Amino acid sequence: MNQLSRRHFLTGLAATPVVILAGCVVTENEPARAPTNRPLPIPPLAESVVDANGTRHFHLEVAAGTTEMLAGKTTATWGYNGSVLGPTLRARRGETVAFRVKNLLPEPTSVHWHGMHVPARFDGGPHQTIEPGALWEPTWTVDQPSSTLWYHPHPHGSTEKHVYRGLAGIFLIDDDSSDSVGLPQEYGVDDVPLIIQDRRFEPDGSLDESDSTDIGLLGDTIITNGVAGASLTVTTERIRLRVLNGSSGRLYNLGFDDFREFHLLATDGGLLSEPLPLSRIQISPGERVEVLVHIDAGTDSMLRTFPIDGRGGVDQESADAFGFEDTFDILELRAEQQLEASPSLPTVLAVLPQLEVESPAAERDFELQWFMINGRRMDMNRIDFTSVVDTTEVWTVTNVDNWPHNFHVHDAQFQIIDIDGTPPPPELSGWKDTVYTPPGQRIRLALTFGRYADSTQPYMYHCHLLMHEDQGMMGQFVVVEPGAQPAQTIPLSTGTMPNHVDMHS
């Protein structure tokens, strides 16, 4: 099917909504600003208790509530331990963590630890559903470098709805190496999480969940840490922003209105080898970046998203429909007249080991098209392939579609070998778990599934444009011990992927 007929097949839309909400969309030529008089909410650090065995215990309740996303209006939302989003979870490498997750929603959900190296039975994907009123108790030992991860729902066929209604939170991992580098690390002061999402609203302030585009629900208002029009008072000479693209389908091309230089410190899976000076950084849904920004006393600066470079590999009509030409204000930084001194910018951040790819244990190909990977939609009962624990594989991911996609793998952080045969740019040289795949592009990845083997519980790989995932652009694999022969199917009552997902239920 061509692009237009596929859009009509999915939604029956007569036209794509025009992004015209006054005060929310700006252009590079007309830098009008939305009102930014609302203090940026800082998600609280989650309370935890360490028992006699050294295990850190957390408690999460998933429930409905109301939030003032738009000033003066009330929006029905879902959240973890609150009305929207969730507390920031924090643990150190080597710690064992344990969770009690209670679902108080009227429908099943799950909690996926995005970017976490975790046993498959505790991954929180569609196989670990938490029924209404039920309790889920995962536990594992954190064994990966310092990084900014996140957690969100992953229920079969309704992930976009659950995230859109507010379910998302940051999960920070600390380690001794990152502590010694000298980066800002006072949470909420000079080390600040930013969960960037887009939403559309009805006149009464309720969420508009109608008329999905080909990349899912596309909003005309930016919500940062749960509110529109956010600003942050800065008290230090440098500030570290940990940025999550928490949108379901929108890409962001982040930079400042004065084109100032900032430094990229980290991507999905941890620190880069050294700070990278940039004036723009692009992230697709699910990706994270950490950036360090120098601040001058008594000045204001606006973090924005600008049009996607090269229209994201799509034609002009599609770029308009997918929001690739949009410019939005994200967060205003307001510096006090006197700022506290910050550590100087480090020259070295981390030593990144390179995965051996000359003789991989397996080489796999993944073609992304429409709502399919390799011509198949997700089947909860089907195992697509088997990997052997503690071996390195090379995956070739090709977008053969004329739609944008991205690619996310559960359990592993990967390294990008090349993009269309060329080494990746420096901003993609670190550890990643999600990568944008524009139409026609081929990306080769190196990845290892270490430590955890389970012949019956699968991990997922999928497009992280959430509507694409919900519609079946996902597969699953198991990691086994050498010589193990797992079954090719999983007998589950959940069955295969539904052909239609109701966003209004």
Secondary structure in CASP SS format (residue, H / E / C, confidence):
PFRMAT SS
TARGET T0000
AUTHOR 0000-0000-0000
METHOD secondary structure of the structure
MODEL  1
M C 1.00
N C 1.00
Q H 1.00
L H 1.00
S H 1.00
R H 1.00
R H 1.00
H H 1.00
F H 1.00
L H 1.00
T H 1.00
G C 1.00
L C 1.00
A C 1.00
A C 1.00
T C 1.00
P C 1.00
V C 1.00
V C 1.00
I C 1.00
L C 1.00
A C 1.00
G C 1.00
C C 1.00
V E 1.00
V E 1.00
T C 1.00
E C 1.00
N C 1.00
E C 1.00
P C 1.00
A C 1.00
R C 1.00
A C 1.00
P C 1.00
T C 1.00
N C 1.00
R E 1.00
P E 1.00
L C 1.00
P C 1.00
I C 1.00
P C 1.00
P C 1.00
L E 1.00
A C 1.00
E C 1.00
S C 1.00
V E 1.00
V E 1.00
D C 1.00
A C 1.00
N C 1.00
G C 1.00
T E 1.00
R E 1.00
H E 1.00
F E 1.00
H E 1.00
L E 1.00
E E 1.00
V E 1.00
A E 1.00
A E 1.00
G E 1.00
T E 1.00
T E 1.00
E C 1.00
M C 1.00
L C 1.00
A C 1.00
G C 1.00
K C 1.00
T C 1.00
T E 1.00
A E 1.00
T E 1.00
W E 1.00
G E 1.00
Y E 1.00
N C 1.00
G C 1.00
S C 1.00
V C 1.00
L E 1.00
G C 1.00
P C 1.00
T E 1.00
L E 1.00
R E 1.00
A E 1.00
R E 1.00
R C 1.00
G C 1.00
E C 1.00
T E 1.00
V E 1.00
A E 1.00
F E 1.00
R E 1.00
V E 1.00
K E 1.00
N E 1.00
L C 1.00
L C 1.00
P C 1.00
E C 1.00
P C 1.00
T E 1.00
S C 1.00
V C 1.00
H E 1.00
W E 1.00
H E 1.00
G C 1.00
M C 1.00
H C 1.00
V C 1.00
P C 1.00
A H 1.00
R H 1.00
F H 1.00
D C 1.00
G C 1.00
G C 1.00
P C 1.00
H C 1.00
Q C 1.00
T C 1.00
I E 1.00
E C 1.00
P C 1.00
G C 1.00
A C 1.00
L E 1.00
W E 1.00
E C 1.00
P C 1.00
T E 1.00
W E 1.00
T E 1.00
V C 1.00
D C 1.00
Q C 1.00
P C 1.00
S C 1.00
S E 1.00
T E 1.00
L E 1.00
W E 1.00
Y E 1.00
H E 1.00
P C 1.00
H C 1.00
P C 1.00
H C 1.00
G C 1.00
S C 1.00
T H 1.00
E H 1.00
K H 1.00
H H 1.00
V H 1.00
Y H 1.00
R C 1.00
G C 1.00
L C 1.00
A C 1.00
G E 1.00
I E 1.00
F E 1.00
L E 1.00
I E 1.00
D E 1.00
D C 1.00
D H 1.00
S H 1.00
S H 1.00
D H 1.00
S C 1.00
V C 1.00
G C 1.00
L C 1.00
P C 1.00
Q C 1.00
E C 1.00
Y E 1.00
G C 1.00
V C 1.00
D C 1.00
D E 1.00
V E 1.00
P E 1.00
L E 1.00
I E 1.00
I E 1.00
Q E 1.00
D E 1.00
R E 1.00
R C 1.00
F E 1.00
E C 1.00
P C 1.00
D C 1.00
G C 1.00
S C 1.00
L E 1.00
D C 1.00
E C 1.00
S C 1.00
D C 1.00
S C 1.00
T E 1.00
D C 1.00
I C 1.00
G E 1.00
L C 1.00
L C 1.00
G C 1.00
D C 1.00
T E 1.00
I E 1.00
I E 1.00
T E 1.00
N C 1.00
G C 1.00
V E 1.00
A C 1.00
G C 1.00
A E 1.00
S E 1.00
L E 1.00
T E 1.00
V E 1.00
T E 1.00
T E 1.00
E C 1.00
R E 1.00
I E 1.00
R E 1.00
L E 1.00
R E 1.00
V E 1.00
L E 1.00
N E 1.00
G C 1.00
S C 1.00
S C 1.00
G C 1.00
R C 1.00
L C 1.00
Y E 1.00
N E 1.00
L E 1.00
G E 1.00
F E 1.00
D C 1.00
D C 1.00
F C 1.00
R C 1.00
E C 1.00
F E 1.00
H E 1.00
L E 1.00
L E 1.00
A E 1.00
T E 1.00
D C 1.00
G C 1.00
G E 1.00
L E 1.00
L E 1.00
S E 1.00
E E 1.00
P E 1.00
L E 1.00
P E 1.00
L E 1.00
S C 1.00
R C 1.00
I E 1.00
Q E 1.00
I E 1.00
S C 1.00
P C 1.00
G C 1.00
E C 1.00
R E 1.00
V E 1.00
E E 1.00
V E 1.00
L E 1.00
V E 1.00
H E 1.00
I C 1.00
D C 1.00
A C 1.00
G C 1.00
T C 1.00
D E 1.00
S E 1.00
M E 1.00
L E 1.00
R E 1.00
T E 1.00
F C 1.00
P C 1.00
I C 1.00
D H 1.00
G H 1.00
R H 1.00
G H 1.00
G H 1.00
V C 1.00
D C 1.00
Q H 1.00
E H 1.00
S H 1.00
A H 1.00
D H 1.00
A H 1.00
F C 1.00
G C 1.00
F C 1.00
E C 1.00
D C 1.00
T E 1.00
F E 1.00
D E 1.00
I E 1.00
L E 1.00
E E 1.00
L E 1.00
R E 1.00
A E 1.00
E E 1.00
Q E 1.00
Q E 1.00
L E 1.00
E E 1.00
A C 1.00
S C 1.00
P C 1.00
S C 1.00
L C 1.00
P C 1.00
T C 1.00
V C 1.00
L C 1.00
A C 1.00
V C 1.00
L C 1.00
P C 1.00
Q C 1.00
L C 1.00
E C 1.00
V C 1.00
E C 1.00
S C 1.00
P C 1.00
A C 1.00
A E 1.00
E E 1.00
R E 1.00
D E 1.00
F E 1.00
E E 1.00
L E 1.00
Q E 1.00
W C 1.00
F C 1.00
M E 1.00
I E 1.00
N C 1.00
G C 1.00
R E 1.00
R C 1.00
M C 1.00
D E 1.00
M C 1.00
N C 1.00
R E 1.00
I C 1.00
D C 1.00
F E 1.00
T E 1.00
S E 1.00
V E 1.00
V C 1.00
D C 1.00
T C 1.00
T E 1.00
E E 1.00
V E 1.00
W E 1.00
T E 1.00
V E 1.00
T E 1.00
N E 1.00
V C 1.00
D C 1.00
N C 1.00
W C 1.00
P C 1.00
H E 1.00
N E 1.00
F E 1.00
H E 1.00
V E 1.00
H C 1.00
D C 1.00
A C 1.00
Q C 1.00
F E 1.00
Q E 1.00
I E 1.00
I E 1.00
D E 1.00
I E 1.00
D C 1.00
G C 1.00
T E 1.00
P C 1.00
P C 1.00
P C 1.00
P H 1.00
E H 1.00
L H 1.00
S C 1.00
G C 1.00
W C 1.00
K E 1.00
D C 1.00
T E 1.00
V E 1.00
Y E 1.00
T E 1.00
P C 1.00
P C 1.00
G C 1.00
Q C 1.00
R E 1.00
I E 1.00
R E 1.00
L E 1.00
A E 1.00
L E 1.00
T E 1.00
F C 1.00
G C 1.00
R C 1.00
Y C 1.00
A C 1.00
D E 1.00
S E 1.00
T E 1.00
Q E 1.00
P E 1.00
Y E 1.00
M E 1.00
Y E 1.00
H E 1.00
C C 1.00
H C 1.00
L C 1.00
L H 1.00
M H 1.00
H H 1.00
E H 1.00
D H 1.00
Q C 1.00
G C 1.00
M C 1.00
M E 1.00
G E 1.00
Q E 1.00
F E 1.00
V E 1.00
V E 1.00
V E 1.00
E C 1.00
P C 1.00
G C 1.00
A C 1.00
Q C 1.00
P C 1.00
A C 1.00
Q C 1.00
T E 1.00
I C 1.00
P C 1.00
L C 1.00
S C 1.00
T C 1.00
G C 1.00
T E 1.00
M C 1.00
P C 1.00
N C 1.00
H C 1.00
V C 1.00
D C 1.00
M C 1.00
H C 1.00
S C 1.00
END
